[in-house]
Amino acid sequence: MNRSNIVSVLARIYVDDIEKALPLYEQLSDGEAPQRFDYGEVRLAKVGAFLLVQGASDEVRSHAATVNVRDIRQVVEAIRAAGGELLEGPASGPNGARLIAQHPDGTVLEYIETGEDPV
């Protein structure tokens, strides 16, 4: 049986202050501890199925979600075949190979190659 290339999808939550926002998302995620990291001027915290983003530009705010995948090459092939556009990458990022793509319907998504199996 073939398994999906998609490992998980993170809801992107744009906040003014990660520290003030985190308690609610930790509670919603059963007390899971956040994974914090920076990417350029942007501060991020992943907690459960949420990706909190502080300091995002309008361009970054246009990204509807972050999709974790096993193999980013499959995503590149699918986006190109469907007539979508690769806006950025694939290139190295703080958590793995990263790609920003616009689907033919206009949706902009961030893809990150984690190579992980879902738990």
N, CA, C and O of each residue as an XYZ file, in Angstrom:
476
protein
N       0.832     -1.177      0.000
C       0.000      0.000      0.000
C       0.878      1.243      0.000
O       1.825      1.332      0.782
N       0.577      2.198     -0.865
C       1.329      3.449     -0.909
C       0.934      4.330      0.257
O      -0.235      4.401      0.639
N       1.918      4.995      0.809
C       1.619      5.937      1.884
C       1.768      7.354      1.356
O       2.531      7.604      0.424
N       1.051      8.254      1.945
C       1.052      9.646      1.521
C       2.415     10.283      1.745
O       3.107      9.973      2.714
N       2.789     11.167      0.845
C       4.000     11.959      1.009
C       3.800     13.013      2.097
O       4.774     13.502      2.671
N       2.560     13.363      2.383
C       2.271     14.386      3.390
C       2.309     13.751      4.780
O       1.599     12.783      5.053
N       3.145     14.308      5.650
C       3.288     13.819      7.013
C       2.279     14.522      7.924
O       1.605     13.878      8.728
N       2.182     15.849      7.791
C       1.259     16.624      8.619
C       1.059     18.002      8.003
O       1.823     18.439      7.142
N       0.019     18.667      8.467
C      -0.262     20.035      8.036
C      -0.371     20.887      9.288
O      -1.085     20.537     10.228
N       0.341     22.006      9.298
C       0.321     22.918     10.433
C      -0.503     24.147     10.096
O      -0.294     24.783      9.064
N      -1.432     24.474     10.966
C      -2.177     25.722     10.822
C      -1.244     26.869     11.192
O      -0.617     26.846     12.251
N      -1.154     27.860     10.331
C      -0.314     29.029     10.601
C      -1.148     30.063     11.343
O      -2.191     30.500     10.855
N      -0.684     30.448     12.518
C      -1.365     31.423     13.353
C      -0.438     32.635     13.486
O       0.648     32.536     14.057
N      -0.877     33.773     12.956
C      -0.063     34.987     12.988
C      -0.398     35.773     14.243
O      -1.549     36.151     14.462
N       0.617     36.017     15.067
C       0.420     36.667     16.358
C       1.358     37.861     16.502
O       2.400     37.939     15.852
N       0.958     38.793     17.374
C       1.817     39.937     17.675
C       2.850     39.592     18.736
O       3.936     40.171     18.760
N       2.511     38.639     19.627
C       3.393     38.277     20.731
C       3.277     36.771     20.998
O       2.278     36.304     21.546
N       4.300     36.030     20.608
C       4.286     34.571     20.791
C       4.121     34.203     22.261
O       3.367     33.287     22.588
N       4.815     34.903     23.144
C       4.778     34.551     24.565
C       3.366     34.663     25.126
O       2.955     33.823     25.927
N       2.630     35.670     24.725
C       1.255     35.829     25.202
C       0.320     34.800     24.575
O      -0.635     34.361     25.216
N       0.584     34.417     23.340
C      -0.293     33.490     22.624
C      -0.060     32.029     23.003
O      -0.997     31.231     22.979
N       1.161     31.674     23.348
C       1.514     30.265     23.558
C       0.670     29.517     24.588
O       0.304     28.373     24.317
N       0.339     30.075     25.737
C      -0.398     29.271     26.721
C      -1.676     28.635     26.166
O      -1.955     27.470     26.448
N      -2.445     29.377     25.389
C      -3.669     28.806     24.820
C      -3.353     27.636     23.899
O      -4.002     26.593     23.983
N      -2.371     27.791     23.024
C      -2.058     26.734     22.056
C      -1.410     25.529     22.729
O      -1.586     24.400     22.269
N      -0.666     25.750     23.808
C      -0.139     24.631     24.590
C      -1.292     23.860     25.229
O      -1.292     22.629     25.229
N      -2.265     24.575     25.769
C      -3.420     23.918     26.378
C      -4.214     23.156     25.327
O      -4.627     22.021     25.567
N      -4.435     23.766     24.161
C      -5.164     23.089     23.089
C      -4.427     21.844     22.597
O      -5.039     20.927     22.049
N      -3.114     21.820     22.795
C      -2.281     20.700     22.345
C      -1.899     19.797     23.507
O      -0.845     19.161     23.485
N      -2.764     19.741     24.532
C      -2.567     18.861     25.695
C      -1.236     19.079     26.401
O      -0.594     18.121     26.833
N      -0.823     20.334     26.518
C       0.385     20.656     27.274
C       1.683     20.393     26.543
O       2.755     20.426     27.147
N       1.599     20.132     25.246
C       2.822     19.881     24.477
C       3.738     21.100     24.538
O       3.285     22.233     24.378
N       5.020     20.863     24.771
C       6.000     21.953     24.826
C       6.274     22.476     23.419
O       6.403     21.686     22.484
N       6.362     23.780     23.258
C       6.616     24.343     21.927
C       8.054     24.143     21.481
O       8.982     24.111     22.290
N       8.211     24.010     20.184
C       9.538     24.015     19.563
C       9.711     25.412     18.989
O       8.954     25.819     18.108
N      10.691     26.142     19.475
C      10.896     27.526     19.054
C      12.082     27.623     18.106
O      13.073     26.907     18.248
N      11.960     28.527     17.133
C      13.060     28.794     16.232
C      12.817     30.111     15.517
O      11.695     30.617     15.472
N      13.888     30.656     14.961
C      13.813     31.896     14.204
C      14.168     31.608     12.756
O      14.947     30.705     12.452
N      13.579     32.397     11.875
C      13.916     32.315     10.452
C      13.972     33.755      9.966
O      12.941     34.381      9.718
N      15.188     34.273      9.834
C      15.346     35.681      9.511
C      14.802     36.525     10.655
O      15.167     36.323     11.813
N      13.937     37.462     10.329
C      13.346     38.353     11.325
C      12.098     37.758     11.987
O      11.504     38.386     12.864
N      11.706     36.570     11.578
C      10.460     35.967     12.048
C      10.745     35.016     13.210
O      11.668     34.204     13.146
N       9.950     35.125     14.265
C      10.012     34.185     15.388
C       8.885     33.185     15.214
O       7.763     33.560     14.876
N       9.182     31.909     15.446
C       8.182     30.860     15.269
C       8.174     29.927     16.467
O       9.177     29.750     17.158
N       7.014     29.340     16.688
C       6.879     28.307     17.713
C       5.883     27.275     17.195
O       4.740     27.604     16.877
N       6.330     26.023     17.115
C       5.445     24.925     16.715
C       4.968     24.250     17.987
O       5.764     23.825     18.825
N       3.656     24.162     18.113
C       3.081     23.467     19.262
C       1.885     22.676     18.742
O       0.895     23.242     18.279
N       2.004     21.365     18.831
C       0.967     20.505     18.272
C       0.815     20.754     16.781
O       1.801     20.748     16.044
N      -0.412     20.973     16.336
C      -0.699     21.191     14.916
C      -0.705     22.671     14.548
O      -1.197     23.049     13.485
N      -0.152     23.513     15.436
C      -0.137     24.956     15.205
C       1.284     25.460     15.002
O       2.221     24.991     15.647
N       1.429     26.417     14.101
C       2.692     27.107     13.909
C       2.424     28.580     14.163
O       1.826     29.265     13.332
N       2.874     29.068     15.327
C       2.700     30.473     15.667
C       3.817     31.273     15.018
O       4.984     30.888     15.078
N       3.453     32.383     14.400
C       4.397     33.187     13.634
C       4.302     34.632     14.103
O       3.235     35.244     14.050
N       5.431     35.170     14.561
C       5.488     36.559     15.008
C       6.457     37.327     14.118
O       7.552     36.839     13.835
N       6.074     38.512     13.676
C       6.962     39.358     12.883
C       6.921     39.057     11.404
O       7.873     39.368     10.688
N       5.852     38.464     10.930
C       5.743     38.065      9.528
C       5.387     39.251      8.632
O       4.561     40.094      8.983
N       6.024     39.292      7.485
C       5.691     40.292      6.473
C       4.380     39.913      5.801
O       3.868     38.811      6.000
N       3.842     40.823      5.010
C       2.611     40.521      4.270
C       2.811     39.322      3.353
O       1.891     38.527      3.159
N       4.015     39.188      2.783
C       4.288     38.050      1.895
C       4.192     36.733      2.659
O       3.572     35.780      2.186
N       4.801     36.682      3.832
C       4.752     35.466      4.647
C       3.321     35.198      5.094
O       2.899     34.042      5.143
N       2.571     36.237      5.420
C       1.183     36.078      5.862
C       0.285     35.526      4.758
O      -0.827     35.072      5.026
N       0.765     35.565      3.524
C      -0.032     35.019      2.421
C       0.008     33.492      2.380
O      -0.779     32.880      1.658
N       0.906     32.868      3.136
C       1.024     31.409      3.154
C      -0.092     30.825      4.003
O      -0.201     31.134      5.189
N      -0.916     29.988      3.403
C      -2.105     29.454      4.066
C      -1.776     28.412      5.137
O      -2.480     28.316      6.142
N      -0.714     27.633      4.929
C      -0.374     26.564      5.865
C       1.049     26.102      5.599
O       1.656     26.456      4.589
N       1.564     25.311      6.517
C       2.845     24.639      6.323
C       2.557     23.144      6.230
O       1.891     22.577      7.096
N       3.058     22.518      5.184
C       2.821     21.096      4.947
C       4.150     20.365      5.084
O       5.089     20.633      4.335
N       4.232     19.446      6.036
C       5.434     18.629      6.210
C       5.330     17.406      5.310
O       4.331     16.687      5.332
N       6.377     17.179      4.518
C       6.372     16.074      3.561
C       7.619     15.219      3.727
O       8.622     15.657      4.291
N       7.536     13.998      3.227
C       8.686     13.090      3.256
C       9.701     13.432      2.170
O      10.908     13.371      2.402
N       9.204     13.798      0.964
C      10.077     14.010     -0.190
C       9.622     15.258     -0.944
O       8.585     15.246     -1.607
N      10.392     16.318     -0.842
C      10.011     17.589     -1.464
C      10.054     17.514     -2.992
O       9.373     18.286     -3.667
N      10.839     16.602     -3.534
C      10.898     16.453     -4.998
C       9.537     16.052     -5.568
O       9.160     16.493     -6.654
N       8.805     15.216     -4.834
C       7.458     14.833     -5.288
C       6.538     16.043     -5.355
O       5.700     16.144     -6.252
N       6.691     16.950     -4.416
C       5.877     18.169     -4.395
C       6.222     19.039     -5.599
O       5.329     19.539     -6.282
N       7.514     19.220     -5.859
C       7.956     20.024     -7.005
C       7.360     19.468     -8.295
O       6.826     20.216     -9.113
N       7.454     18.155     -8.469
C       6.914     17.523     -9.688
C       5.408     17.737     -9.803
O       4.908     18.056    -10.882
N       4.681     17.563     -8.700
C       3.225     17.707     -8.728
C       2.808     19.152     -9.002
O       1.884     19.391     -9.780
N       3.477     20.107     -8.374
C       3.142     21.529     -8.579
C       3.382     21.916    -10.028
O       2.531     22.545    -10.656
N       4.544     21.540    -10.560
C       4.856     21.872    -11.963
C       3.877     21.208    -12.925
O       3.409     21.843    -13.870
N       3.565     19.939    -12.691
C       2.656     19.206    -13.576
C       1.253     19.807    -13.573
O       0.547     19.757    -14.580
N       0.850     20.379    -12.425
C      -0.482     20.959    -12.315
C      -0.547     22.389    -12.845
O      -1.629     22.970    -12.937
N       0.612     22.959    -13.195
C       0.631     24.331    -13.695
C       0.820     25.368    -12.611
O       0.561     26.551    -12.831
N       1.272     24.937    -11.435
C       1.549     25.867    -10.347
C       2.908     26.510    -10.522
O       3.591     26.285    -11.521
N       3.292     27.309     -9.548
C       4.542     28.056     -9.648
C       5.362     27.877     -8.374
O       4.828     27.960     -7.268
N       6.656     27.633     -8.536
C       7.572     27.570     -7.399
C       8.014     29.001     -7.124
O       8.678     29.617     -7.957
N       7.653     29.530     -5.969
C       7.960     30.918     -5.646
C       9.305     31.073     -4.956
O       9.982     32.088     -5.123
N       9.693     30.064     -4.178
C      10.945     30.118     -3.440
C      11.415     28.701     -3.155
O      10.671     27.895     -2.596
N      12.646     28.398     -3.539
C      13.202     27.084     -3.253
C      12.875     26.064     -4.322
O      12.406     26.415     -5.405
N      13.120     24.802     -4.018
C      13.484     24.301     -2.698
C      14.901     24.717     -2.301
O      15.809     24.786     -3.130
N      15.055     24.989     -1.015
C      16.333     25.388     -0.443
C      16.360     24.939      1.013
O      15.327     24.597      1.588
N      17.540     24.944      1.593
C      17.687     24.552      2.998
C      16.994     25.554      3.899
O      17.037     26.760      3.659
N      16.353     25.037      4.942
C      15.726     25.864      5.967
C      16.106     25.332      7.328
O      16.826     24.337      7.416
N      15.641     25.969      8.404
C      16.044     25.535      9.745
C      15.547     24.144     10.129
O      16.090     23.525     11.044
N      14.507     23.641      9.429
C      13.945     22.334      9.788
C      13.961     21.343      8.638
O      13.300     20.307      8.712
N      14.698     21.637      7.581
C      14.756     20.750      6.422
C      14.569     21.533      5.135
O      14.373     22.748      5.159
N      14.632     20.830      4.009
C      14.439     21.491      2.716
C      13.079     22.180      2.714
O      12.100     21.645      3.233
N      13.027     23.373      2.124
C      11.846     24.227      2.210
C      11.474     24.729      0.822
O      12.340     25.001     -0.010
N      10.174     24.846      0.590
C       9.653     25.301     -0.698
C       8.407     26.137     -0.451
O       7.558     25.770      0.362
N       8.297     27.258     -1.151
C       7.062     28.035     -1.168
C       6.514     27.895     -2.577
O       7.213     28.182     -3.549
N       5.263     27.453     -2.694
C       4.668     27.216     -4.004
C       3.270     27.816     -4.068
O       2.529     27.843     -3.085
N       2.939     28.294     -5.263
C       1.577     28.766     -5.511
C       0.889     27.743     -6.389
O       1.349     27.435     -7.489
N      -0.217     27.222     -5.891
C      -0.997     26.246     -6.646
C      -1.741     26.963     -7.767
O      -1.910     28.181     -7.711
N      -2.181     26.240     -8.769
C      -2.901     26.872     -9.876
C      -4.153     27.643     -9.427
O      -4.591     28.563    -10.118
N      -4.727     27.273     -8.278
C      -5.917     27.980     -7.785
C      -5.566     29.250     -7.017
O      -6.457     29.955     -6.546
N      -4.265     29.547     -6.888
C      -3.813     30.756     -6.209
C      -3.369     30.556     -4.776
O      -2.768     31.458     -4.194
N      -3.644     29.405     -4.189
C      -3.247     29.129     -2.811
C      -1.729     29.058     -2.707
O      -1.078     28.408     -3.525
N      -1.164     29.724     -1.704
C       0.277     29.691     -1.460
C       0.529     28.863     -0.203
O      -0.017     29.149      0.863
N       1.364     27.833     -0.343
C       1.697     26.954      0.768
C       3.202     26.855      0.933
O       3.958     26.959     -0.032
N       3.624     26.652      2.175
C       5.012     26.343      2.473
C       5.095     24.831      2.648
O       4.265     24.235      3.336
N       6.084     24.217      2.034
C       6.335     22.779      2.190
C       7.705     22.618      2.852
O       8.662     23.299      2.485
N       7.788     21.724      3.817
C       9.056     21.413      4.469
C       9.257     19.911      4.439
O       8.375     19.144      4.827
N      10.427     19.500      3.975
C      10.759     18.072      3.920
C      11.297     17.636      5.267
O      12.411     17.990      5.653
N      10.491     16.862      5.976
C      10.901     16.368      7.286
C      11.387     14.933      7.211
O      12.214     14.510      8.018
N      10.877     14.184      6.245
C      11.240     12.788      6.122
C      10.650     11.926      7.222
O      10.909     10.724      7.276
N       9.856     12.530      8.103
C       9.314     11.815      9.266
C       8.100     10.983      8.905
O       7.393     11.260      7.936
N       7.881      9.967      9.703
C       6.634      9.215      9.659
C       5.724      9.800     10.731
O       6.204     10.175     11.801
N       4.430      9.886     10.471
C       3.543     10.392     11.511
C       3.514      9.455     12.697
O       3.669      8.243     12.550
N       3.314     10.023     13.875
C       3.278      9.234     15.116
C       1.896      8.671     15.318
O       1.651      7.976     16.304
